[in-house]
Amino acid sequence: MPAKALKPLPIDLALQGGGAHGAFTWGVLDRLLDESRFEIEGISGTSAGAMNAAVLACGLARGDRSQAQALLGDFWRQVSDAARFSPLQRSPVDRWLGNWTLDNNPLFVMMDLGARLVSPYDFGSIAGNPLKKILDEVIDFPCLAQGPVKLFITATNVHTGQGRVFRRDEISTQVLLASACLPTLYQAVEIDGVPYWDGGFAGNPTMTPLVRECESNDTILVQINPVVRKSTPRSAREIASRVNEISFNATLLKELRMMALLRQVVDPGNAEARLWQAMRMHRISSELMVELGHSSKLNAEWDFLRMLRDAGRESADRFLADHGDDIGQRCTFDLDGLIDESIEEN
C-alpha cells in the first residue's frame, strides 16, 4: 500500500519594498514555489513587496505554482521593457566598470537635487506611475479576490501618518500604486478620497495580520532593505539614503521586538501573547543588498533584474538547505537578539 502523501506545511511570507531590488524577492519566491512541501497561506507586502505578493497570489489563484512563477517572470519582464527607453540608465563609465548604480546618470542627479525643490504636483497629471498599465495587464483582481492566498498590503495615510492594511478583496491597481508611492516622485494616490503614500513609512511590511489572521505559525521575512551598515555615511546622498533605510525599517523592527517580548510573556490567559509565542520567524536576506547603492533601486535593466533574481534564488536555496527542516519546528531568526540590541542601545 503506497505511503500517504504528507499535507503541505502552511507558511506565511513577509515581503519588503525596495524598488527594482524587489527582483531579489522575485527570485526567492521563484525558488520557494519549487517546494511542494510548503503551501503559502498568507503574504504581507509593501511597495515592490506588495506587487510581488499580488502577482504571486494571482498566479496561484489562476492555476498552480508554475503559473505563479510564469506570471512573476512576466511582470518583471514588462517592468524592464517599460524602462528600456527611459533616460534613467547607467552611464557608459558605470557599464564599463560593471557598476549597477545610477549615481552618474545626469537625470538621476537632477532628480536627486530637484526632489528637495520640486514637487510631483508641479507637473500636474504628467507625474503618473508607469506601473499602472503593467499591473492592469498582469493581475486579474476579481480572480485574486477569490484566490487561496490571504493578502495584506500596507499603504500610509498621508493625513494621519498611520498605516492602512488592505485585505485580499480590497486590493486593486490603485492600492498597489499607493503602497509604492514615493512622495518625492509621485502624487499621493487617493482611495475613497483618502491620500496614501508608500507603505514603508508605516510597515515594511506589516507583521501583525500574519499573526492574527493566519493559521500558519511560520513566517519567512524576505529582507531587501539593509538594517545594519558598518560605515558612516558622509556625503549628502549617502546620508539621505541611510535616513531612508532607517525610517523604512523602524516599524518592522518595532513589531519584531514586540513579538520577541510577547514570546516571553508566561500568562497562559493572555490570548494575544499566545498568538505571538506560537510564531516561528525565519529570514532570507543577502549581503548583496548592502553592497548595492540606493540609486540602483531605479535601475530596471533586464540584466540587473535577472542578476537580482538569481541572487534571490541562491539565497532561498541556501536558506532551505540550512533551515528547510526547521520550518514547522523552531524559529531560525534570533528575535531575542533584537531585545538585547535595544537594551544595549538604551
KEKE-3310 file (N, C-alpha, C; in steps of 0.2 Angstrom, whole numbers, plus 5000, padded with zeros to 4 digits):
npx = (5004:5004:5013:5005:5003:5011:5003:5005:5015:5009:5014:5019:5022:5033:5036:5047:5048:5057:5059:5067:5075:5067:5066:5075:5067:5058:5066:5068:5054:5052:5060:5055:5043:5046:5045:5036:5033:5029:5015:5009:5000:4997:5002:5011:5014:5024:5025:5036:5036:5023:5018:5025:5019:5005:5005:5010:5000:4989:4994:4993:4980:4975:4979:4992:5008:5017:5011:5011:5025:5027:5020:5025:5038:5034:5029:5040:5048:5040:5041:5055:5055:5046:5055:5065:5068:5070:5077:5084:5097:5111:5127:5140:5152:5149:5144:5155:5163:5156:5147:5131:5125:5116:5121:5129:5122:5115:5101:5097:5104:5100:5086:5088:5093:5083:5072:5071:5067:5057:5040:5030:5018:5020:5020:5008:4996:5005:5014:5013:5012:5021:5019:5006:4999:5005:5002:4988:4987:4993:4988:4974:4961:4948:4949:4960:4954:4946:4955:4966:4976:4979:4980:4989:4991:5001:4998:5002:4993:4992:4987:4985:4997:4997:4997:4988:4981:4977:4965:4963:4951:4950:4960:4967:4973:4976:4978:4990:4998:4997:5004:5017:5020:5031:5033:5042:5042:5030:5013:5002:4992:4975:4962:4946:4944:4954:4971:4986:5003:5019:5019:5030:5033:5025:5024:5035:5037:5020:5018:5008:4995:4998:5000:4988:4978:4981:4983:4995:5010:5023:5033:5041:5052:5057:5070:5076:5079:5093:5097:5108:5123:5140:5148:5150:5139:5143:5143:5130:5121:5123:5119:5106:5101:5103:5095:5083:5083:5084:5071:5062:5064:5061:5047:5046:5056:5051:5039:5045:5052:5042:5036:5046:5046:5033:5033:5040:5031:5022:5009:4996:4983:4983:4978:4983:4996:4999:4997:5008:5018:5017:5023:5035:5049:5058:5071:5076:5089:5102:5120:5122:5112:5116:5128:5123:5120:5109:5103:5102:5090:5081:5085:5080:5086:5086:5096:5101:5090:5088:5100:5098:5087:5092:5101:5092:5086:5097:5100:5088:5089:5100:5095:5085:5092:5100:5090:5077:5071:5069:5058:5041:5045:5055:5060:5071:5076:5084:5075:5076:5088:5086:5080:5090:5099:5092:5092:5105:5108:5100)
npy = (4994:5011:5024:5037:5053:5067:5082:5098:5110:5124:5141:5158:5173:5188:5202:5214:5231:5240:5245:5242:5233:5223:5213:5204:5198:5192:5181:5174:5170:5163:5152:5146:5142:5131:5121:5109:5104:5115:5126:5142:5152:5165:5182:5197:5212:5226:5240:5237:5224:5222:5221:5210:5201:5202:5198:5185:5179:5180:5172:5159:5159:5158:5146:5136:5132:5134:5142:5154:5156:5159:5171:5180:5181:5187:5199:5206:5206:5214:5226:5229:5230:5242:5251:5252:5263:5273:5288:5285:5277:5267:5275:5276:5274:5268:5256:5251:5249:5239:5243:5244:5255:5271:5283:5292:5296:5309:5313:5307:5313:5326:5324:5319:5331:5340:5334:5340:5353:5353:5348:5333:5338:5349:5346:5342:5331:5324:5317:5303:5285:5273:5260:5257:5253:5241:5233:5233:5225:5213:5208:5199:5205:5202:5188:5186:5191:5180:5170:5158:5163:5173:5191:5205:5221:5236:5253:5271:5282:5299:5310:5306:5298:5285:5268:5259:5243:5234:5221:5205:5206:5219:5224:5233:5240:5253:5252:5245:5254:5264:5259:5259:5272:5284:5299:5310:5307:5304:5309:5309:5294:5293:5284:5281:5294:5297:5301:5292:5287:5278:5262:5259:5268:5266:5252:5239:5225:5225:5215:5211:5206:5194:5186:5187:5184:5172:5155:5148:5146:5149:5161:5168:5181:5191:5200:5215:5228:5235:5233:5235:5245:5246:5256:5274:5286:5299:5308:5319:5312:5299:5300:5304:5292:5283:5288:5285:5271:5268:5274:5266:5254:5255:5253:5239:5233:5237:5230:5217:5217:5218:5206:5198:5201:5198:5184:5181:5182:5174:5172:5161:5165:5175:5179:5186:5186:5172:5170:5177:5170:5158:5160:5157:5163:5166:5171:5177:5184:5194:5199:5206:5215:5225:5230:5236:5252:5265:5272:5262:5256:5261:5256:5247:5239:5224:5214:5218:5215:5201:5197:5200:5192:5179:5180:5180:5168:5159:5163:5159:5145:5142:5145:5136:5124:5125:5128:5122:5111:5115:5123:5124:5118:5125:5142:5151:5164:5176:5182:5186:5192:5205:5211:5211:5220:5232:5235:5236:5248:5257)
npz = (5000:4995:5003:5012:5006:5012:5020:5013:5022:5030:5027:5030:5021:5022:5014:5010:5003:4990:4977:4962:4968:4972:4963:4968:4978:4970:4964:4976:4979:4967:4969:4981:4977:4970:4980:4985:4998:5005:5008:5003:5014:5018:5014:5018:5011:5005:4995:4982:4987:4989:4976:4971:4979:4976:4962:4963:4971:4962:4952:4958:4961:4948:4943:4946:4954:4944:4936:4944:4945:4931:4929:4938:4932:4920:4924:4929:4918:4910:4917:4915:4901:4900:4904:4895:4886:4895:4901:4913:4914:4916:4916:4903:4909:4921:4916:4910:4921:4927:4937:4945:4948:4947:4950:4942:4932:4923:4923:4935:4944:4943:4947:4960:4966:4963:4970:4982:4980:4970:4968:4964:4961:4954:4941:4937:4930:4923:4930:4932:4937:4929:4931:4932:4920:4918:4929:4928:4917:4920:4932:4937:4946:4951:4951:4959:4971:4975:4977:4985:4993:5007:5008:5013:5011:5014:5015:5018:5026:5022:5029:5042:5045:5049:5046:5034:5031:5018:5013:5004:4996:4994:4986:4973:4957:4961:4975:4975:4969:4978:4989:4984:4983:4982:4989:4984:4971:4965:4965:4979:4980:4979:4988:4990:4993:5001:5004:5000:5004:5001:5009:5016:5026:5036:5039:5034:5030:5036:5050:5060:5054:5049:5060:5068:5059:5051:5050:5050:5058:5054:5048:5034:5032:5019:5017:5010:5013:5019:5037:5045:5043:5042:5039:5041:5034:5024:5013:5006:4998:5003:5016:5015:5009:5019:5030:5024:5024:5037:5042:5035:5040:5053:5058:5056:5064:5076:5077:5077:5088:5098:5096:5100:5114:5118:5116:5128:5138:5151:5155:5154:5151:5143:5128:5116:5118:5117:5103:5098:5104:5098:5085:5073:5067:5052:5041:5025:5017:5010:5008:4997:4995:5004:4998:4986:4979:4983:4972:4963:4965:4956:4944:4930:4921:4911:4913:4926:4934:4932:4937:4951:4953:4951:4962:4972:4971:4974:4987:4994:4991:4998:5011:5012:5012:5024:5034:5030:5035:5048:5048:5054:5065:5073:5078:5067:5066:5076:5087:5100:5101:5095:5106:5115:5108:5108:5122:5125:5117:5124)
capx = (5000:5008:5013:5000:5007:5011:5000:5010:5016:5007:5019:5017:5028:5033:5040:5049:5049:5064:5060:5070:5078:5061:5068:5078:5062:5056:5070:5066:5048:5053:5063:5050:5037:5048:5045:5029:5031:5026:5010:5008:4994:4996:5008:5011:5019:5024:5029:5038:5034:5016:5017:5027:5014:4999:5006:5011:4994:4985:4996:4991:4973:4973:4981:4996:5014:5021:5008:5013:5031:5027:5017:5031:5043:5031:5028:5047:5050:5037:5044:5061:5053:5044:5060:5070:5070:5070:5083:5087:5101:5118:5132:5145:5158:5147:5143:5162:5166:5152:5143:5124:5122:5114:5124:5132:5117:5113:5094:5096:5107:5095:5080:5090:5093:5076:5067:5071:5065:5051:5035:5027:5012:5021:5020:5001:4994:5011:5018:5009:5016:5021:5017:4999:4997:5008:4998:4981:4988:4996:4984:4966:4960:4942:4952:4964:4950:4943:4961:4968:4981:4977:4985:4989:4995:5001:5000:5002:4988:4996:4984:4986:5003:4995:4997:4981:4982:4971:4965:4963:4945:4951:4966:4967:4979:4977:4980:4997:5002:4998:5009:5023:5020:5036:5031:5046:5042:5023:5007:4998:4986:4969:4957:4940:4945:4960:4978:4991:5010:5022:5018:5036:5033:5021:5025:5039:5030:5016:5018:5003:4990:5000:5000:4982:4973:4983:4984:5002:5015:5029:5033:5048:5054:5062:5073:5080:5081:5098:5096:5115:5128:5146:5152:5146:5138:5147:5140:5123:5117:5123:5115:5099:5100:5103:5089:5078:5083:5082:5064:5058:5065:5059:5041:5047:5060:5047:5035:5048:5054:5036:5035:5051:5044:5027:5035:5042:5025:5021:5002:4993:4977:4984:4977:4987:5003:4999:4997:5014:5023:5017:5026:5042:5051:5063:5073:5080:5092:5109:5124:5122:5108:5120:5133:5120:5118:5102:5101:5100:5083:5078:5088:5076:5089:5084:5102:5101:5084:5090:5105:5095:5083:5097:5104:5087:5085:5103:5099:5082:5091:5104:5091:5081:5097:5102:5084:5071:5069:5067:5051:5037:5048:5058:5062:5078:5078:5086:5071:5079:5094:5083:5079:5097:5101:5088:5094:5112:5107:5097)
capy = (5000:5017:5029:5043:5060:5072:5088:5103:5114:5131:5146:5165:5177:5195:5205:5221:5235:5242:5247:5237:5227:5218:5207:5199:5194:5188:5175:5170:5167:5158:5146:5143:5139:5124:5117:5106:5103:5121:5130:5149:5154:5172:5186:5204:5215:5234:5243:5231:5218:5221:5219:5203:5197:5202:5194:5178:5177:5180:5166:5154:5159:5156:5139:5132:5136:5136:5148:5159:5158:5162:5177:5184:5182:5191:5206:5209:5207:5220:5232:5231:5233:5248:5256:5251:5269:5278:5291:5283:5272:5268:5279:5272:5273:5263:5250:5248:5246:5234:5245:5244:5262:5277:5289:5296:5297:5316:5314:5305:5318:5331:5322:5319:5338:5343:5332:5345:5359:5352:5343:5330:5341:5354:5343:5341:5324:5321:5313:5297:5280:5269:5253:5256:5249:5234:5230:5232:5219:5206:5205:5198:5207:5198:5181:5187:5191:5174:5165:5154:5166:5179:5196:5211:5226:5242:5260:5275:5288:5305:5314:5303:5295:5279:5263:5255:5237:5232:5214:5202:5208:5227:5226:5235:5243:5259:5250:5243:5260:5268:5255:5260:5279:5288:5306:5314:5305:5303:5312:5304:5290:5293:5279:5283:5301:5297:5301:5287:5286:5272:5259:5258:5273:5263:5245:5237:5225:5224:5208:5209:5202:5187:5183:5187:5181:5166:5149:5146:5148:5150:5167:5169:5188:5192:5207:5218:5234:5234:5236:5237:5247:5247:5263:5280:5290:5306:5313:5321:5307:5293:5302:5303:5285:5279:5290:5282:5264:5268:5275:5261:5248:5256:5249:5232:5231:5238:5224:5211:5217:5217:5199:5194:5202:5194:5177:5179:5183:5167:5172:5157:5168:5181:5176:5189:5183:5165:5170:5179:5165:5152:5162:5155:5168:5165:5177:5176:5190:5194:5204:5209:5221:5230:5232:5240:5258:5267:5274:5256:5254:5264:5253:5242:5235:5217:5211:5219:5212:5194:5196:5200:5186:5174:5180:5178:5160:5156:5164:5155:5139:5141:5145:5129:5119:5126:5128:5120:5106:5119:5126:5119:5115:5130:5149:5152:5171:5177:5188:5188:5197:5211:5214:5213:5226:5238:5236:5239:5254:5261)
capz = (5000:4995:5009:5011:5004:5018:5018:5013:5028:5028:5028:5028:5019:5024:5009:5010:4997:4988:4970:4957:4972:4973:4959:4973:4981:4964:4964:4982:4978:4962:4972:4986:4973:4968:4986:4986:5005:5008:5005:5005:5016:5018:5012:5019:5007:5005:4989:4977:4990:4988:4969:4971:4983:4972:4956:4965:4973:4956:4948:4962:4960:4941:4942:4950:4956:4938:4933:4948:4943:4925:4930:4941:4927:4915:4927:4929:4911:4907:4921:4911:4894:4900:4906:4890:4883:4900:4902:4919:4913:4919:4912:4900:4914:4926:4912:4909:4927:4930:4942:4944:4951:4943:4953:4937:4927:4924:4925:4942:4949:4943:4951:4967:4969:4962:4975:4988:4977:4966:4970:4959:4959:4950:4934:4935:4928:4919:4935:4933:4938:4923:4933:4932:4914:4919:4934:4925:4912:4923:4938:4937:4953:4953:4952:4965:4977:4976:4977:4991:4997:5011:5006:5017:5008:5018:5012:5023:5026:5022:5034:5049:5046:5051:5040:5032:5028:5013:5013:4998:4992:4993:4983:4966:4955:4965:4981:4974:4967:4984:4993:4982:4981:4985:4989:4980:4964:4963:4968:4983:4977:4983:4988:4993:4995:5006:5000:5003:5002:5002:5015:5020:5031:5042:5040:5029:5029:5042:5053:5064:5051:5048:5067:5070:5054:5048:5054:5050:5063:5052:5043:5031:5030:5014:5018:5005:5015:5024:5043:5048:5039:5046:5038:5042:5028:5024:5008:5006:4995:5007:5022:5013:5008:5026:5033:5021:5026:5044:5043:5032:5044:5060:5061:5056:5070:5082:5078:5078:5095:5101:5095:5105:5121:5119:5117:5134:5142:5153:5157:5149:5150:5138:5121:5112:5119:5114:5096:5096:5106:5093:5079:5071:5062:5048:5037:5019:5015:5006:5009:4991:4996:5007:4993:4981:4980:4983:4966:4959:4965:4950:4938:4928:4916:4912:4916:4933:4937:4931:4942:4957:4953:4953:4969:4977:4971:4978:4994:4996:4991:5004:5017:5013:5014:5031:5038:5027:5040:5054:5047:5057:5071:5078:5075:5065:5066:5083:5089:5107:5099:5094:5113:5118:5105:5111:5129:5124:5114:5129)
cpx = (5004:5007:5008:5005:5006:5007:5005:5009:5014:5013:5016:5023:5027:5038:5041:5049:5056:5065:5062:5073:5073:5062:5072:5073:5058:5059:5069:5060:5048:5055:5058:5045:5039:5047:5038:5027:5029:5020:5009:5001:4992:5003:5006:5016:5018:5028:5030:5036:5027:5014:5019:5021:5007:5000:5007:5004:4989:4987:4993:4983:4971:4974:4985:5003:5018:5018:5010:5020:5032:5025:5022:5036:5040:5030:5035:5049:5046:5039:5050:5059:5050:5049:5066:5073:5070:5077:5087:5091:5108:5122:5137:5150:5156:5146:5150:5165:5162:5148:5135:5121:5120:5117:5127:5128:5114:5106:5093:5099:5103:5089:5082:5090:5086:5071:5066:5068:5058:5047:5032:5021:5013:5021:5013:5000:5000:5014:5015:5014:5016:5019:5010:4997:4999:5004:4991:4982:4989:4991:4977:4964:4953:4945:4956:4960:4947:4949:4962:4972:4978:4982:4984:4994:4995:5002:4999:4997:4992:4993:4986:4993:5003:4995:4990:4983:4976:4971:4963:4957:4945:4956:4964:4973:4981:4980:4988:5001:5003:5003:5016:5024:5025:5034:5035:5045:5035:5018:5004:4993:4980:4964:4952:4941:4951:4967:4983:4998:5012:5021:5024:5036:5030:5022:5029:5041:5027:5016:5012:4997:4991:4999:4993:4977:4975:4984:4991:5006:5022:5029:5040:5048:5059:5064:5077:5082:5086:5096:5103:5120:5134:5149:5147:5145:5140:5144:5133:5119:5117:5119:5108:5096:5099:5097:5083:5077:5081:5074:5060:5059:5062:5053:5042:5050:5056:5042:5039:5051:5048:5035:5040:5049:5038:5028:5038:5037:5023:5013:4998:4986:4977:4984:4982:4994:5004:5000:5005:5020:5023:5021:5033:5044:5057:5065:5077:5083:5099:5113:5125:5118:5111:5125:5130:5118:5111:5099:5099:5093:5078:5081:5084:5079:5087:5090:5103:5096:5085:5095:5102:5090:5087:5100:5098:5086:5091:5102:5093:5085:5096:5100:5087:5086:5099:5096:5078:5068:5067:5060:5046:5039:5051:5059:5069:5080:5079:5082:5074:5085:5092:5082:5085:5100:5098:5090:5101:5112:5105:5102)
cpy = (5006:5021:5035:5049:5064:5079:5093:5108:5121:5136:5153:5168:5185:5198:5212:5224:5238:5243:5241:5231:5222:5212:5202:5194:5190:5181:5171:5166:5161:5151:5142:5140:5132:5119:5115:5105:5109:5124:5137:5150:5161:5176:5194:5207:5223:5235:5238:5224:5216:5219:5212:5199:5196:5197:5187:5175:5176:5174:5160:5153:5157:5149:5136:5136:5138:5142:5154:5161:5161:5169:5182:5186:5187:5198:5209:5210:5213:5227:5234:5234:5240:5254:5256:5258:5275:5281:5289:5277:5273:5272:5274:5270:5267:5256:5247:5245:5241:5236:5245:5251:5266:5283:5294:5298:5305:5317:5312:5310:5324:5330:5322:5326:5341:5340:5336:5352:5359:5347:5340:5334:5347:5352:5341:5333:5320:5316:5307:5291:5275:5262:5252:5252:5242:5230:5228:5226:5213:5203:5205:5199:5203:5191:5181:5187:5185:5168:5163:5158:5173:5185:5202:5216:5233:5248:5265:5281:5294:5309:5312:5300:5288:5274:5260:5249:5235:5224:5212:5205:5216:5229:5227:5238:5249:5258:5249:5249:5264:5265:5257:5268:5283:5296:5311:5313:5306:5307:5307:5300:5290:5287:5281:5290:5302:5297:5296:5288:5279:5269:5258:5263:5270:5256:5242:5230:5225:5217:5206:5205:5195:5183:5182:5184:5175:5161:5147:5149:5150:5156:5168:5177:5188:5199:5209:5225:5233:5237:5239:5239:5248:5253:5269:5284:5297:5311:5314:5315:5301:5294:5301:5296:5281:5281:5286:5274:5264:5269:5270:5254:5249:5253:5242:5230:5232:5232:5218:5211:5216:5209:5195:5195:5198:5187:5175:5180:5176:5167:5167:5160:5173:5178:5179:5187:5176:5165:5172:5174:5159:5154:5159:5159:5165:5171:5174:5183:5189:5200:5208:5216:5227:5234:5237:5247:5260:5269:5268:5253:5257:5261:5247:5238:5227:5213:5212:5215:5204:5193:5195:5194:5180:5174:5178:5171:5157:5157:5160:5147:5137:5141:5138:5124:5119:5125:5125:5115:5109:5122:5121:5117:5120:5137:5149:5159:5173:5183:5191:5193:5204:5215:5216:5219:5232:5240:5239:5246:5259:5262)
cpz = (5000:5001:5007:5011:5010:5015:5018:5020:5026:5031:5026:5025:5020:5019:5009:5003:4996:4981:4966:4961:4973:4968:4963:4976:4976:4964:4970:4981:4973:4965:4977:4983:4971:4974:4987:4993:5009:5004:5008:5008:5016:5017:5014:5015:5007:4998:4984:4980:4989:4981:4968:4974:4979:4966:4958:4967:4967:4952:4951:4961:4953:4940:4947:4951:4949:4935:4937:4946:4936:4925:4933:4936:4922:4918:4927:4922:4908:4911:4917:4905:4894:4901:4901:4887:4888:4900:4908:4917:4915:4914:4909:4905:4918:4922:4911:4915:4930:4936:4940:4946:4945:4945:4948:4932:4928:4926:4933:4946:4949:4948:4958:4970:4968:4967:4981:4986:4973:4968:4964:4957:4955:4942:4932:4934:4925:4924:4937:4934:4932:4925:4932:4926:4915:4924:4932:4920:4915:4928:4936:4944:4955:4955:4958:4972:4979:4977:4984:4996:5001:5010:5011:5014:5012:5014:5018:5022:5027:5027:5041:5051:5048:5045:5040:5029:5024:5013:5005:4993:4991:4989:4975:4964:4959:4972:4981:4973:4974:4989:4991:4980:4985:4984:4985:4973:4961:4968:4973:4979:4982:4982:4993:4996:5000:5003:5004:5000:5003:5009:5019:5026:5038:5043:5033:5030:5036:5044:5056:5061:5050:5055:5069:5065:5050:5053:5055:5055:5061:5047:5041:5029:5025:5014:5013:5007:5020:5031:5046:5042:5043:5045:5039:5036:5029:5019:5009:5004:5000:5013:5021:5012:5015:5030:5030:5023:5033:5045:5040:5035:5051:5062:5061:5062:5076:5083:5080:5086:5100:5101:5100:5112:5123:5120:5124:5140:5144:5155:5152:5147:5145:5131:5116:5112:5116:5107:5094:5098:5101:5087:5079:5066:5058:5043:5031:5017:5012:5007:5002:4991:5000:5003:4988:4983:4980:4976:4961:4960:4960:4943:4936:4922:4917:4915:4923:4937:4937:4937:4949:4958:4955:4960:4974:4977:4975:4985:4997:4996:4997:5011:5018:5014:5021:5036:5036:5032:5047:5054:5049:5064:5076:5074:5073:5064:5073:5085:5096:5106:5098:5101:5116:5115:5107:5118:5129:5122:5119:5135)
residu = (MET:PRO:ALA:LYS:ALA:LEU:LYS:PRO:LEU:PRO:ILE:ASP:LEU:ALA:LEU:GLN:GLY:GLY:GLY:ALA:HIS:GLY:ALA:PHE:THR:TRP:GLY:VAL:LEU:ASP:ARG:LEU:LEU:ASP:GLU:SER:ARG:PHE:GLU:ILE:GLU:GLY:ILE:SER:GLY:THR:SER:ALA:GLY:ALA:MET:ASN:ALA:ALA:VAL:LEU:ALA:CYS:GLY:LEU:ALA:ARG:GLY:ASP:ARG:SER:GLN:ALA:GLN:ALA:LEU:LEU:GLY:ASP:PHE:TRP:ARG:GLN:VAL:SER:ASP:ALA:ALA:ARG:PHE:SER:PRO:LEU:GLN:ARG:SER:PRO:VAL:ASP:ARG:TRP:LEU:GLY:ASN:TRP:THR:LEU:ASP:ASN:ASN:PRO:LEU:PHE:VAL:MET:MET:ASP:LEU:GLY:ALA:ARG:LEU:VAL:SER:PRO:TYR:ASP:PHE:GLY:SER:ILE:ALA:GLY:ASN:PRO:LEU:LYS:LYS:ILE:LEU:ASP:GLU:VAL:ILE:ASP:PHE:PRO:CYS:LEU:ALA:GLN:GLY:PRO:VAL:LYS:LEU:PHE:ILE:THR:ALA:THR:ASN:VAL:HIS:THR:GLY:GLN:GLY:ARG:VAL:PHE:ARG:ARG:ASP:GLU:ILE:SER:THR:GLN:VAL:LEU:LEU:ALA:SER:ALA:CYS:LEU:PRO:THR:LEU:TYR:GLN:ALA:VAL:GLU:ILE:ASP:GLY:VAL:PRO:TYR:TRP:ASP:GLY:GLY:PHE:ALA:GLY:ASN:PRO:THR:MET:THR:PRO:LEU:VAL:ARG:GLU:CYS:GLU:SER:ASN:ASP:THR:ILE:LEU:VAL:GLN:ILE:ASN:PRO:VAL:VAL:ARG:LYS:SER:THR:PRO:ARG:SER:ALA:ARG:GLU:ILE:ALA:SER:ARG:VAL:ASN:GLU:ILE:SER:PHE:ASN:ALA:THR:LEU:LEU:LYS:GLU:LEU:ARG:MET:MET:ALA:LEU:LEU:ARG:GLN:VAL:VAL:ASP:PRO:GLY:ASN:ALA:GLU:ALA:ARG:LEU:TRP:GLN:ALA:MET:ARG:MET:HIS:ARG:ILE:SER:SER:GLU:LEU:MET:VAL:GLU:LEU:GLY:HIS:SER:SER:LYS:LEU:ASN:ALA:GLU:TRP:ASP:PHE:LEU:ARG:MET:LEU:ARG:ASP:ALA:GLY:ARG:GLU:SER:ALA:ASP:ARG:PHE:LEU:ALA:ASP:HIS:GLY:ASP:ASP:ILE:GLY:GLN:ARG:CYS:THR:PHE:ASP:LEU:ASP:GLY:LEU:ILE:ASP:GLU:SER:ILE:GLU:GLU:ASN)
# end
